[in-house]
């Protein structure tokens, strides 16, 4: 998974991602109060506190 995300020590974050069939990219506009990222996303990713860009993370695809 690629993209930029501010770390949240000790927390798992759910963030909107776009899916290209081979991997996911964190959507822009993914702040807690921003709905744009969720509206354009293909899925949600559960990003653990220790995640770094390029590392895998569980993805929940939406139909």
CHARMM internal coordinates of N, CA and C (Angstrom, degrees):
IC EDIT
DIST 1 N 1 CA 1.4288
DIST 1 CA 1 C 1.5176
ANGL 1 N 1 CA 1 C 107.85
DIST 1 C 2 N 1.3111
ANGL 1 CA 1 C 2 N 114.68
DIHE 1 N 1 CA 1 C 2 N 140.82
DIST 2 N 2 CA 1.4572
ANGL 1 C 2 N 2 CA 119.31
DIHE 1 CA 1 C 2 N 2 CA -179.70
DIST 2 CA 2 C 1.5200
ANGL 2 N 2 CA 2 C 109.66
DIHE 1 C 2 N 2 CA 2 C -122.33
DIST 2 C 3 N 1.3050
ANGL 2 CA 2 C 3 N 114.69
DIHE 2 N 2 CA 2 C 3 N 166.72
DIST 3 N 3 CA 1.4571
ANGL 2 C 3 N 3 CA 121.03
DIHE 2 CA 2 C 3 N 3 CA 177.27
DIST 3 CA 3 C 1.5150
ANGL 3 N 3 CA 3 C 110.63
DIHE 2 C 3 N 3 CA 3 C 129.26
DIST 3 C 4 N 1.3098
ANGL 3 CA 3 C 4 N 114.27
DIHE 3 N 3 CA 3 C 4 N 178.72
DIST 4 N 4 CA 1.4470
ANGL 3 C 4 N 4 CA 120.12
DIHE 3 CA 3 C 4 N 4 CA -177.30
DIST 4 CA 4 C 1.5209
ANGL 4 N 4 CA 4 C 109.27
DIHE 3 C 4 N 4 CA 4 C -113.68
DIST 4 C 5 N 1.3099
ANGL 4 CA 4 C 5 N 115.47
DIHE 4 N 4 CA 4 C 5 N 138.49
DIST 5 N 5 CA 1.4552
ANGL 4 C 5 N 5 CA 120.96
DIHE 4 CA 4 C 5 N 5 CA -177.37
DIST 5 CA 5 C 1.5158
ANGL 5 N 5 CA 5 C 108.87
DIHE 4 C 5 N 5 CA 5 C -153.07
DIST 5 C 6 N 1.3134
ANGL 5 CA 5 C 6 N 116.40
DIHE 5 N 5 CA 5 C 6 N 131.50
DIST 6 N 6 CA 1.4587
ANGL 5 C 6 N 6 CA 120.74
DIHE 5 CA 5 C 6 N 6 CA 176.39
DIST 6 CA 6 C 1.5214
ANGL 6 N 6 CA 6 C 108.65
DIHE 5 C 6 N 6 CA 6 C -74.79
DIST 6 C 7 N 1.3266
ANGL 6 CA 6 C 7 N 118.48
DIHE 6 N 6 CA 6 C 7 N 131.31
DIST 7 N 7 CA 1.4649
ANGL 6 C 7 N 7 CA 120.69
DIHE 6 CA 6 C 7 N 7 CA -177.73
DIST 7 CA 7 C 1.5258
ANGL 7 N 7 CA 7 C 111.88
DIHE 6 C 7 N 7 CA 7 C -63.66
DIST 7 C 8 N 1.3164
ANGL 7 CA 7 C 8 N 116.29
DIHE 7 N 7 CA 7 C 8 N 150.19
DIST 8 N 8 CA 1.4600
ANGL 7 C 8 N 8 CA 123.08
DIHE 7 CA 7 C 8 N 8 CA 174.94
DIST 8 CA 8 C 1.5305
ANGL 8 N 8 CA 8 C 106.71
DIHE 7 C 8 N 8 CA 8 C -128.45
DIST 8 C 9 N 1.3414
ANGL 8 CA 8 C 9 N 116.67
DIHE 8 N 8 CA 8 C 9 N 86.26
DIST 9 N 9 CA 1.4631
ANGL 8 C 9 N 9 CA 120.12
DIHE 8 CA 8 C 9 N 9 CA -175.97
DIST 9 CA 9 C 1.5307
ANGL 9 N 9 CA 9 C 112.69
DIHE 8 C 9 N 9 CA 9 C -50.96
DIST 9 C 10 N 1.3310
ANGL 9 CA 9 C 10 N 115.61
DIHE 9 N 9 CA 9 C 10 N 128.21
DIST 10 N 10 CA 1.4457
ANGL 9 C 10 N 10 CA 121.77
DIHE 9 CA 9 C 10 N 10 CA 177.25
DIST 10 CA 10 C 1.5213
ANGL 10 N 10 CA 10 C 115.57
DIHE 9 C 10 N 10 CA 10 C 79.80
DIST 10 C 11 N 1.3355
ANGL 10 CA 10 C 11 N 118.15
DIHE 10 N 10 CA 10 C 11 N 0.66
DIST 11 N 11 CA 1.4598
ANGL 10 C 11 N 11 CA 120.85
DIHE 10 CA 10 C 11 N 11 CA -177.15
DIST 11 CA 11 C 1.5235
ANGL 11 N 11 CA 11 C 111.75
DIHE 10 C 11 N 11 CA 11 C -123.33
DIST 11 C 12 N 1.3146
ANGL 11 CA 11 C 12 N 116.67
DIHE 11 N 11 CA 11 C 12 N 148.05
DIST 12 N 12 CA 1.4564
ANGL 11 C 12 N 12 CA 122.60
DIHE 11 CA 11 C 12 N 12 CA 169.29
DIST 12 CA 12 C 1.5174
ANGL 12 N 12 CA 12 C 106.43
DIHE 11 C 12 N 12 CA 12 C -97.11
DIST 12 C 13 N 1.3293
ANGL 12 CA 12 C 13 N 116.78
DIHE 12 N 12 CA 12 C 13 N 131.98
DIST 13 N 13 CA 1.4669
ANGL 12 C 13 N 13 CA 120.93
DIHE 12 CA 12 C 13 N 13 CA -178.74
DIST 13 CA 13 C 1.5156
ANGL 13 N 13 CA 13 C 110.19
DIHE 12 C 13 N 13 CA 13 C -109.41
DIST 13 C 14 N 1.3228
ANGL 13 CA 13 C 14 N 117.20
DIHE 13 N 13 CA 13 C 14 N 140.32
DIST 14 N 14 CA 1.4531
ANGL 13 C 14 N 14 CA 122.77
DIHE 13 CA 13 C 14 N 14 CA 170.19
DIST 14 CA 14 C 1.5122
ANGL 14 N 14 CA 14 C 107.16
DIHE 13 C 14 N 14 CA 14 C -97.89
DIST 14 C 15 N 1.3343
ANGL 14 CA 14 C 15 N 116.26
DIHE 14 N 14 CA 14 C 15 N 120.11
DIST 15 N 15 CA 1.4590
ANGL 14 C 15 N 15 CA 120.46
DIHE 14 CA 14 C 15 N 15 CA -178.63
DIST 15 CA 15 C 1.5223
ANGL 15 N 15 CA 15 C 110.02
DIHE 14 C 15 N 15 CA 15 C -128.18
DIST 15 C 16 N 1.3343
ANGL 15 CA 15 C 16 N 117.39
DIHE 15 N 15 CA 15 C 16 N 147.75
DIST 16 N 16 CA 1.4532
ANGL 15 C 16 N 16 CA 120.32
DIHE 15 CA 15 C 16 N 16 CA 177.30
DIST 16 CA 16 C 1.5232
ANGL 16 N 16 CA 16 C 110.39
DIHE 15 C 16 N 16 CA 16 C -73.62
DIST 16 C 17 N 1.3374
ANGL 16 CA 16 C 17 N 115.93
DIHE 16 N 16 CA 16 C 17 N 141.32
DIST 17 N 17 CA 1.4635
ANGL 16 C 17 N 17 CA 121.44
DIHE 16 CA 16 C 17 N 17 CA 179.00
DIST 17 CA 17 C 1.5272
ANGL 17 N 17 CA 17 C 109.73
DIHE 16 C 17 N 17 CA 17 C -134.73
DIST 17 C 18 N 1.3236
ANGL 17 CA 17 C 18 N 115.28
DIHE 17 N 17 CA 17 C 18 N 156.09
DIST 18 N 18 CA 1.4549
ANGL 17 C 18 N 18 CA 121.00
DIHE 17 CA 17 C 18 N 18 CA 171.07
DIST 18 CA 18 C 1.5227
ANGL 18 N 18 CA 18 C 107.00
DIHE 17 C 18 N 18 CA 18 C -102.03
DIST 18 C 19 N 1.3126
ANGL 18 CA 18 C 19 N 116.45
DIHE 18 N 18 CA 18 C 19 N 140.80
DIST 19 N 19 CA 1.4560
ANGL 18 C 19 N 19 CA 123.59
DIHE 18 CA 18 C 19 N 19 CA -174.58
DIST 19 CA 19 C 1.5117
ANGL 19 N 19 CA 19 C 108.79
DIHE 18 C 19 N 19 CA 19 C -113.24
DIST 19 C 20 N 1.3483
ANGL 19 CA 19 C 20 N 117.60
DIHE 19 N 19 CA 19 C 20 N 129.96
DIST 20 N 20 CA 1.4618
ANGL 19 C 20 N 20 CA 120.19
DIHE 19 CA 19 C 20 N 20 CA 178.95
DIST 20 CA 20 C 1.5269
ANGL 20 N 20 CA 20 C 112.49
DIHE 19 C 20 N 20 CA 20 C -110.84
DIST 20 C 21 N 1.3271
ANGL 20 CA 20 C 21 N 117.35
DIHE 20 N 20 CA 20 C 21 N 11.57
DIST 21 N 21 CA 1.4498
ANGL 20 C 21 N 21 CA 121.52
DIHE 20 CA 20 C 21 N 21 CA -180.00
DIST 21 CA 21 C 1.5139
ANGL 21 N 21 CA 21 C 113.21
DIHE 20 C 21 N 21 CA 21 C 94.05
DIST 21 C 22 N 1.3201
ANGL 21 CA 21 C 22 N 117.50
DIHE 21 N 21 CA 21 C 22 N -26.22
DIST 22 N 22 CA 1.4598
ANGL 21 C 22 N 22 CA 121.48
DIHE 21 CA 21 C 22 N 22 CA 179.06
DIST 22 CA 22 C 1.5240
ANGL 22 N 22 CA 22 C 111.86
DIHE 21 C 22 N 22 CA 22 C -114.20
DIST 22 C 23 N 1.3177
ANGL 22 CA 22 C 23 N 116.82
DIHE 22 N 22 CA 22 C 23 N -18.73
DIST 23 N 23 CA 1.4564
ANGL 22 C 23 N 23 CA 120.75
DIHE 22 CA 22 C 23 N 23 CA -178.26
DIST 23 CA 23 C 1.5086
ANGL 23 N 23 CA 23 C 110.82
DIHE 22 C 23 N 23 CA 23 C -172.00
DIST 23 C 24 N 1.3090
ANGL 23 CA 23 C 24 N 115.44
DIHE 23 N 23 CA 23 C 24 N 177.85
DIST 24 N 24 CA 1.4582
ANGL 23 C 24 N 24 CA 121.06
DIHE 23 CA 23 C 24 N 24 CA -177.60
DIST 24 CA 24 C 1.5194
ANGL 24 N 24 CA 24 C 110.25
DIHE 23 C 24 N 24 CA 24 C -125.42
DIST 24 C 25 N 1.3292
ANGL 24 CA 24 C 25 N 114.65
DIHE 24 N 24 CA 24 C 25 N 150.59
DIST 25 N 25 CA 1.4602
ANGL 24 C 25 N 25 CA 122.49
DIHE 24 CA 24 C 25 N 25 CA 176.53
DIST 25 CA 25 C 1.5199
ANGL 25 N 25 CA 25 C 107.70
DIHE 24 C 25 N 25 CA 25 C -126.63
DIST 25 C 26 N 1.3154
ANGL 25 CA 25 C 26 N 116.38
DIHE 25 N 25 CA 25 C 26 N 133.63
DIST 26 N 26 CA 1.4613
ANGL 25 C 26 N 26 CA 120.83
DIHE 25 CA 25 C 26 N 26 CA 178.72
DIST 26 CA 26 C 1.5206
ANGL 26 N 26 CA 26 C 108.50
DIHE 25 C 26 N 26 CA 26 C -64.70
DIST 26 C 27 N 1.3446
ANGL 26 CA 26 C 27 N 115.86
DIHE 26 N 26 CA 26 C 27 N 129.05
DIST 27 N 27 CA 1.4626
ANGL 26 C 27 N 27 CA 121.64
DIHE 26 CA 26 C 27 N 27 CA -179.50
DIST 27 CA 27 C 1.5211
ANGL 27 N 27 CA 27 C 110.35
DIHE 26 C 27 N 27 CA 27 C -71.66
DIST 27 C 28 N 1.3194
ANGL 27 CA 27 C 28 N 115.54
DIHE 27 N 27 CA 27 C 28 N 150.51
DIST 28 N 28 CA 1.4631
ANGL 27 C 28 N 28 CA 119.49
DIHE 27 CA 27 C 28 N 28 CA 174.37
DIST 28 CA 28 C 1.5231
ANGL 28 N 28 CA 28 C 107.96
DIHE 27 C 28 N 28 CA 28 C -76.67
DIST 28 C 29 N 1.3028
ANGL 28 CA 28 C 29 N 116.62
DIHE 28 N 28 CA 28 C 29 N 158.72
DIST 29 N 29 CA 1.4526
ANGL 28 C 29 N 29 CA 121.04
DIHE 28 CA 28 C 29 N 29 CA -179.80
DIST 29 CA 29 C 1.5123
ANGL 29 N 29 CA 29 C 112.26
DIHE 28 C 29 N 29 CA 29 C 71.44
DIST 29 C 30 N 1.3412
ANGL 29 CA 29 C 30 N 117.44
DIHE 29 N 29 CA 29 C 30 N 45.93
DIST 30 N 30 CA 1.4581
ANGL 29 C 30 N 30 CA 121.06
DIHE 29 CA 29 C 30 N 30 CA -176.19
DIST 30 CA 30 C 1.5231
ANGL 30 N 30 CA 30 C 113.95
DIHE 29 C 30 N 30 CA 30 C -106.34
DIST 30 C 31 N 1.3242
ANGL 30 CA 30 C 31 N 117.85
DIHE 30 N 30 CA 30 C 31 N 23.90
DIST 31 N 31 CA 1.4578
ANGL 30 C 31 N 31 CA 120.20
DIHE 30 CA 30 C 31 N 31 CA 178.40
DIST 31 CA 31 C 1.5216
ANGL 31 N 31 CA 31 C 111.52
DIHE 30 C 31 N 31 CA 31 C -66.53
DIST 31 C 32 N 1.3194
ANGL 31 CA 31 C 32 N 116.91
DIHE 31 N 31 CA 31 C 32 N 164.26
DIST 32 N 32 CA 1.4667
ANGL 31 C 32 N 32 CA 122.39
DIHE 31 CA 31 C 32 N 32 CA -175.36
DIST 32 CA 32 C 1.5282
ANGL 32 N 32 CA 32 C 112.57
DIHE 31 C 32 N 32 CA 32 C -58.14
DIST 32 C 33 N 1.3092
ANGL 32 CA 32 C 33 N 118.34
DIHE 32 N 32 CA 32 C 33 N -34.43
DIST 33 N 33 CA 1.4626
ANGL 32 C 33 N 33 CA 120.87
DIHE 32 CA 32 C 33 N 33 CA -176.68
DIST 33 CA 33 C 1.5240
ANGL 33 N 33 CA 33 C 113.08
DIHE 32 C 33 N 33 CA 33 C -102.13
DIST 33 C 34 N 1.3180
ANGL 33 CA 33 C 34 N 118.36
DIHE 33 N 33 CA 33 C 34 N 6.02
DIST 34 N 34 CA 1.4540
ANGL 33 C 34 N 34 CA 121.54
DIHE 33 CA 33 C 34 N 34 CA -176.92
DIST 34 CA 34 C 1.5203
ANGL 34 N 34 CA 34 C 110.51
DIHE 33 C 34 N 34 CA 34 C -100.35
DIST 34 C 35 N 1.3051
ANGL 34 CA 34 C 35 N 117.20
DIHE 34 N 34 CA 34 C 35 N 125.77
DIST 35 N 35 CA 1.4570
ANGL 34 C 35 N 35 CA 121.26
DIHE 34 CA 34 C 35 N 35 CA -179.04
DIST 35 CA 35 C 1.5179
ANGL 35 N 35 CA 35 C 112.94
DIHE 34 C 35 N 35 CA 35 C -96.44
DIST 35 C 36 N 1.3335
ANGL 35 CA 35 C 36 N 118.32
DIHE 35 N 35 CA 35 C 36 N -14.15
DIST 36 N 36 CA 1.4553
ANGL 35 C 36 N 36 CA 121.23
DIHE 35 CA 35 C 36 N 36 CA -178.07
DIST 36 CA 36 C 1.5236
ANGL 36 N 36 CA 36 C 111.93
DIHE 35 C 36 N 36 CA 36 C -57.58
DIST 36 C 37 N 1.3104
ANGL 36 CA 36 C 37 N 116.95
DIHE 36 N 36 CA 36 C 37 N -46.40
DIST 37 N 37 CA 1.4574
ANGL 36 C 37 N 37 CA 120.81
DIHE 36 CA 36 C 37 N 37 CA -179.33
DIST 37 CA 37 C 1.5145
ANGL 37 N 37 CA 37 C 111.94
DIHE 36 C 37 N 37 CA 37 C -59.34
DIST 37 C 38 N 1.3198
ANGL 37 CA 37 C 38 N 116.85
DIHE 37 N 37 CA 37 C 38 N -42.71
DIST 38 N 38 CA 1.4641
ANGL 37 C 38 N 38 CA 120.73
DIHE 37 CA 37 C 38 N 38 CA 179.10
DIST 38 CA 38 C 1.5183
ANGL 38 N 38 CA 38 C 111.03
DIHE 37 C 38 N 38 CA 38 C -68.92
DIST 38 C 39 N 1.3244
ANGL 38 CA 38 C 39 N 117.52
DIHE 38 N 38 CA 38 C 39 N -34.40
DIST 39 N 39 CA 1.4646
ANGL 38 C 39 N 39 CA 121.07
DIHE 38 CA 38 C 39 N 39 CA -178.00
DIST 39 CA 39 C 1.5259
ANGL 39 N 39 CA 39 C 112.33
DIHE 38 C 39 N 39 CA 39 C -68.56
DIST 39 C 40 N 1.3194
ANGL 39 CA 39 C 40 N 118.02
DIHE 39 N 39 CA 39 C 40 N -33.10
DIST 40 N 40 CA 1.4691
ANGL 39 C 40 N 40 CA 120.82
DIHE 39 CA 39 C 40 N 40 CA -177.68
DIST 40 CA 40 C 1.5243
ANGL 40 N 40 CA 40 C 113.06
DIHE 39 C 40 N 40 CA 40 C -98.47
DIST 40 C 41 N 1.3281
ANGL 40 CA 40 C 41 N 117.03
DIHE 40 N 40 CA 40 C 41 N -2.53
DIST 41 N 41 CA 1.4627
ANGL 40 C 41 N 41 CA 120.95
DIHE 40 CA 40 C 41 N 41 CA -175.98
DIST 41 CA 41 C 1.5243
ANGL 41 N 41 CA 41 C 112.26
DIHE 40 C 41 N 41 CA 41 C -76.54
DIST 41 C 42 N 1.3300
ANGL 41 CA 41 C 42 N 114.60
DIHE 41 N 41 CA 41 C 42 N 154.74
DIST 42 N 42 CA 1.4574
ANGL 41 C 42 N 42 CA 122.10
DIHE 41 CA 41 C 42 N 42 CA 174.20
DIST 42 CA 42 C 1.5221
ANGL 42 N 42 CA 42 C 111.21
DIHE 41 C 42 N 42 CA 42 C -95.41
DIST 42 C 43 N 1.3227
ANGL 42 CA 42 C 43 N 116.41
DIHE 42 N 42 CA 42 C 43 N -20.46
DIST 43 N 43 CA 1.4593
ANGL 42 C 43 N 43 CA 121.08
DIHE 42 CA 42 C 43 N 43 CA -173.84
DIST 43 CA 43 C 1.5247
ANGL 43 N 43 CA 43 C 109.10
DIHE 42 C 43 N 43 CA 43 C -161.97
DIST 43 C 44 N 1.3254
ANGL 43 CA 43 C 44 N 114.67
DIHE 43 N 43 CA 43 C 44 N 175.03
DIST 44 N 44 CA 1.4604
ANGL 43 C 44 N 44 CA 121.87
DIHE 43 CA 43 C 44 N 44 CA 171.74
DIST 44 CA 44 C 1.5236
ANGL 44 N 44 CA 44 C 107.70
DIHE 43 C 44 N 44 CA 44 C -117.20
DIST 44 C 45 N 1.3193
ANGL 44 CA 44 C 45 N 116.10
DIHE 44 N 44 CA 44 C 45 N 143.91
DIST 45 N 45 CA 1.4624
ANGL 44 C 45 N 45 CA 121.18
DIHE 44 CA 44 C 45 N 45 CA 176.61
DIST 45 CA 45 C 1.5233
ANGL 45 N 45 CA 45 C 108.68
DIHE 44 C 45 N 45 CA 45 C -116.57
DIST 45 C 46 N 1.3175
ANGL 45 CA 45 C 46 N 116.02
DIHE 45 N 45 CA 45 C 46 N 139.25
DIST 46 N 46 CA 1.4582
ANGL 45 C 46 N 46 CA 122.47
DIHE 45 CA 45 C 46 N 46 CA 175.56
DIST 46 CA 46 C 1.5252
ANGL 46 N 46 CA 46 C 107.31
DIHE 45 C 46 N 46 CA 46 C -94.41
DIST 46 C 47 N 1.3185
ANGL 46 CA 46 C 47 N 116.54
DIHE 46 N 46 CA 46 C 47 N 103.35
DIST 47 N 47 CA 1.4636
ANGL 46 C 47 N 47 CA 122.29
DIHE 46 CA 46 C 47 N 47 CA -174.72
DIST 47 CA 47 C 1.5274
ANGL 47 N 47 CA 47 C 109.42
DIHE 46 C 47 N 47 CA 47 C -96.58
DIST 47 C 48 N 1.3468
ANGL 47 CA 47 C 48 N 117.41
DIHE 47 N 47 CA 47 C 48 N 114.08
DIST 48 N 48 CA 1.4695
ANGL 47 C 48 N 48 CA 119.68
DIHE 47 CA 47 C 48 N 48 CA 179.45
DIST 48 CA 48 C 1.5307
ANGL 48 N 48 CA 48 C 111.26
DIHE 47 C 48 N 48 CA 48 C -72.21
DIST 48 C 49 N 1.3196
ANGL 48 CA 48 C 49 N 115.86
DIHE 48 N 48 CA 48 C 49 N 161.90
DIST 49 N 49 CA 1.4680
ANGL 48 C 49 N 49 CA 121.71
DIHE 48 CA 48 C 49 N 49 CA -176.73
DIST 49 CA 49 C 1.5231
ANGL 49 N 49 CA 49 C 112.77
DIHE 48 C 49 N 49 CA 49 C -58.33
DIST 49 C 50 N 1.3224
ANGL 49 CA 49 C 50 N 118.41
DIHE 49 N 49 CA 49 C 50 N -31.12
DIST 50 N 50 CA 1.4669
ANGL 49 C 50 N 50 CA 122.18
DIHE 49 CA 49 C 50 N 50 CA -175.85
DIST 50 CA 50 C 1.5400
ANGL 50 N 50 CA 50 C 112.95
DIHE 49 C 50 N 50 CA 50 C -92.25
DIST 50 C 51 N 1.3416
ANGL 50 CA 50 C 51 N 118.26
DIHE 50 N 50 CA 50 C 51 N 8.51
DIST 51 N 51 CA 1.4627
ANGL 50 C 51 N 51 CA 122.05
DIHE 50 CA 50 C 51 N 51 CA -175.40
DIST 51 CA 51 C 1.5330
ANGL 51 N 51 CA 51 C 111.40
DIHE 50 C 51 N 51 CA 51 C -65.45
DIST 51 C 52 N 1.3367
ANGL 51 CA 51 C 52 N 115.67
DIHE 51 N 51 CA 51 C 52 N 143.10
DIST 52 N 52 CA 1.4656
ANGL 51 C 52 N 52 CA 122.36
DIHE 51 CA 51 C 52 N 52 CA 172.16
DIST 52 CA 52 C 1.5263
ANGL 52 N 52 CA 52 C 107.63
DIHE 51 C 52 N 52 CA 52 C -128.31
DIST 52 C 53 N 1.3552
ANGL 52 CA 52 C 53 N 118.25
DIHE 52 N 52 CA 52 C 53 N 150.44
DIST 53 N 53 CA 1.4557
ANGL 52 C 53 N 53 CA 120.56
DIHE 52 CA 52 C 53 N 53 CA -179.82
DIST 53 CA 53 C 1.5310
ANGL 53 N 53 CA 53 C 111.41
DIHE 52 C 53 N 53 CA 53 C -53.58
DIST 53 C 54 N 1.3274
ANGL 53 CA 53 C 54 N 115.42
DIHE 53 N 53 CA 53 C 54 N 134.87
DIST 54 N 54 CA 1.4524
ANGL 53 C 54 N 54 CA 121.38
DIHE 53 CA 53 C 54 N 54 CA -178.57
DIST 54 CA 54 C 1.5145
ANGL 54 N 54 CA 54 C 113.53
DIHE 53 C 54 N 54 CA 54 C 95.90
DIST 54 C 55 N 1.3366
ANGL 54 CA 54 C 55 N 116.89
DIHE 54 N 54 CA 54 C 55 N -15.69
DIST 55 N 55 CA 1.4675
ANGL 54 C 55 N 55 CA 121.44
DIHE 54 CA 54 C 55 N 55 CA 177.80
DIST 55 CA 55 C 1.5232
ANGL 55 N 55 CA 55 C 109.49
DIHE 54 C 55 N 55 CA 55 C -80.37
DIST 55 C 56 N 1.3258
ANGL 55 CA 55 C 56 N 117.36
DIHE 55 N 55 CA 55 C 56 N 151.90
DIST 56 N 56 CA 1.4640
ANGL 55 C 56 N 56 CA 119.55
DIHE 55 CA 55 C 56 N 56 CA 177.04
DIST 56 CA 56 C 1.5286
ANGL 56 N 56 CA 56 C 111.26
DIHE 55 C 56 N 56 CA 56 C -72.06
DIST 56 C 57 N 1.3305
ANGL 56 CA 56 C 57 N 115.10
DIHE 56 N 56 CA 56 C 57 N 157.05
DIST 57 N 57 CA 1.4565
ANGL 56 C 57 N 57 CA 122.25
DIHE 56 CA 56 C 57 N 57 CA 174.13
DIST 57 CA 57 C 1.5244
ANGL 57 N 57 CA 57 C 107.73
DIHE 56 C 57 N 57 CA 57 C -152.55
DIST 57 C 58 N 1.3341
ANGL 57 CA 57 C 58 N 118.23
DIHE 57 N 57 CA 57 C 58 N 148.86
DIST 58 N 58 CA 1.4631
ANGL 57 C 58 N 58 CA 120.16
DIHE 57 CA 57 C 58 N 58 CA 178.20
DIST 58 CA 58 C 1.5205
ANGL 58 N 58 CA 58 C 111.13
DIHE 57 C 58 N 58 CA 58 C -62.60
DIST 58 C 59 N 1.3397
ANGL 58 CA 58 C 59 N 116.49
DIHE 58 N 58 CA 58 C 59 N 137.00
DIST 59 N 59 CA 1.4579
ANGL 58 C 59 N 59 CA 122.51
DIHE 58 CA 58 C 59 N 59 CA 179.64
DIST 59 CA 59 C 1.5304
ANGL 59 N 59 CA 59 C 108.88
DIHE 58 C 59 N 59 CA 59 C -120.89
DIST 59 C 60 N 1.3200
ANGL 59 CA 59 C 60 N 115.77
DIHE 59 N 59 CA 59 C 60 N 133.06
DIST 60 N 60 CA 1.4583
ANGL 59 C 60 N 60 CA 122.62
DIHE 59 CA 59 C 60 N 60 CA 176.97
DIST 60 CA 60 C 1.5136
ANGL 60 N 60 CA 60 C 107.84
DIHE 59 C 60 N 60 CA 60 C -105.29
DIST 60 C 61 N 1.3323
ANGL 60 CA 60 C 61 N 117.44
DIHE 60 N 60 CA 60 C 61 N 103.34
DIST 61 N 61 CA 1.4543
ANGL 60 C 61 N 61 CA 121.40
DIHE 60 CA 60 C 61 N 61 CA -179.21
DIST 61 CA 61 C 1.5180
ANGL 61 N 61 CA 61 C 110.47
DIHE 60 C 61 N 61 CA 61 C -76.38
DIST 61 C 62 N 1.3136
ANGL 61 CA 61 C 62 N 116.10
DIHE 61 N 61 CA 61 C 62 N 142.94
DIST 62 N 62 CA 1.4534
ANGL 61 C 62 N 62 CA 121.17
DIHE 61 CA 61 C 62 N 62 CA 176.61
DIST 62 CA 62 C 1.5184
ANGL 62 N 62 CA 62 C 109.07
DIHE 61 C 62 N 62 CA 62 C -104.59
DIST 62 C 63 N 1.3267
ANGL 62 CA 62 C 63 N 118.04
DIHE 62 N 62 CA 62 C 63 N 146.73
DIST 63 N 63 CA 1.4703
ANGL 62 C 63 N 63 CA 119.71
DIHE 62 CA 62 C 63 N 63 CA -178.20
DIST 63 CA 63 C 1.5114
ANGL 63 N 63 CA 63 C 112.19
DIHE 62 C 63 N 63 CA 63 C -71.97
END
COOR INIT
IC SEED 1 N 1 CA 1 C
IC BUILD
